Amino acid sequence: MRPAVARRLSLLGVALVVATAALAFGVVPFRDWLDQRQVNDELRARVEAVEVVNRAYEQRIDALNTDEEIERRARRDFNLVHPDEEAYAVVPPPVQPHRVPGIWPFDR
């Protein structure tokens, strides 16, 4: 084989090795980077959702620190009243029994 052909083949082999190494060291990290971006976006969305829930909880906490909310909940949940008030419980009317007709299949 001539030296020029051998040199071209060796350069081609080196070029193939370099291209393979570039693909192996370039494509895999790029794919991992894309996956990490997707995971990062998903986590950001979850954090935003948790922050919305946290803001709602903070508003509830702020409301519970007011006298009006404490009084409203005491009246609603525990039926508490002020000393000069009277509490009444309204009982629902009794349930009327269902009238069953005396025909088949109810006659037995």
C-alpha atoms as one frame of an Amber mdcrd trajectory, in Angstrom:
protein
   0.000   0.000   0.000   1.226   3.457  -0.783   2.021   5.874   1.986  -0.508
   8.456   0.731  -3.346   5.916   0.803  -2.261   4.653   4.219  -2.180   8.232
   5.525  -5.677   8.924   4.151  -7.018   5.745   5.715  -5.435   6.576   9.050
  -6.861  10.141   8.896 -10.261   8.686   8.044  -9.988   6.297  10.995  -9.000
   9.123  13.331 -11.861  11.247  11.998 -14.309   8.393  12.609 -13.010   7.902
  16.139 -13.261  11.650  16.830 -16.802  11.796  15.384 -17.867   8.780  17.446
 -16.370  10.300  20.596 -18.057  13.639  19.877 -21.418  11.929  19.471 -20.935
   9.807  22.569 -19.785  12.713  24.736 -22.095  15.286  23.149 -25.436  13.613
  22.491 -25.846  11.812  25.815 -25.194  14.905  27.961 -27.465  16.959  25.685
 -30.252  14.419  26.106 -29.714  14.439  29.873 -29.831  18.230  29.826 -33.156
  18.160  27.982 -34.552  15.646  30.491 -33.391  17.819  33.374 -35.103  20.846
  31.843 -38.368  18.922  31.626 -38.073  17.734  35.232 -37.191  21.273  36.295
 -40.298  22.655  34.576 -42.495  20.022  36.238 -41.018  20.806  39.653 -41.542
  24.531  39.121 -45.216  23.874  38.349 -45.552  21.800  41.535 -43.863  24.522
  43.589 -46.248  27.130  42.161 -49.223  24.932  43.084 -47.905  24.513  46.628
 -47.340  28.265  46.898 -50.967  28.899  45.906 -52.128  26.513  48.635 -49.768
  28.168  51.132 -51.183  31.608  50.306 -54.699  30.281  50.920 -53.588  28.875
  54.281 -51.962  32.185  55.197 -55.217  33.990  54.428 -57.121  31.544  56.629
 -54.587  32.051  59.435 -54.902  35.815  59.133 -58.698  35.497  59.260 -58.508
  33.274  62.342 -56.539  35.961  64.158 -59.478  38.371  64.023 -62.119  38.601
  66.740 -64.947  38.479  64.208 -63.794  35.166  62.744 -63.263  33.641  66.173
 -66.765  34.675  67.227 -68.300  33.402  63.984 -66.637  30.011  64.332 -67.513
  29.732  68.025 -71.162  30.361  67.206 -71.207  28.056  64.193 -69.123  25.131
  65.426 -69.747  25.129  69.172 -73.116  26.912  69.494 -71.621  29.428  71.901
 -73.411  32.674  72.710 -72.680  35.835  74.654 -73.765  35.890  78.325 -76.782
  38.108  77.571 -78.029  35.983  74.661 -80.156  32.848  74.518 -79.468  29.947
  72.184 -82.302  28.037  70.573 -82.053  24.774  68.700 -84.546  24.314  65.907
 -85.450  20.663  65.524 -86.432  19.483  62.056 -89.955  18.104  61.678 -90.369
  14.360  62.182 -90.075  12.189  59.122 -93.397  10.865  57.902 -93.417   7.088
  57.328 -93.800   6.010  53.739 -97.192   4.700  52.804 -96.902   1.352  51.091
 -99.780   0.340  48.829-101.533  -2.912  49.683-101.066  -4.420  46.232 -98.620
  -6.946  44.941 -95.623  -7.157  45.701 -96.213  -5.185  48.906 -99.213  -7.163
  50.196 -97.161  -9.935  51.788
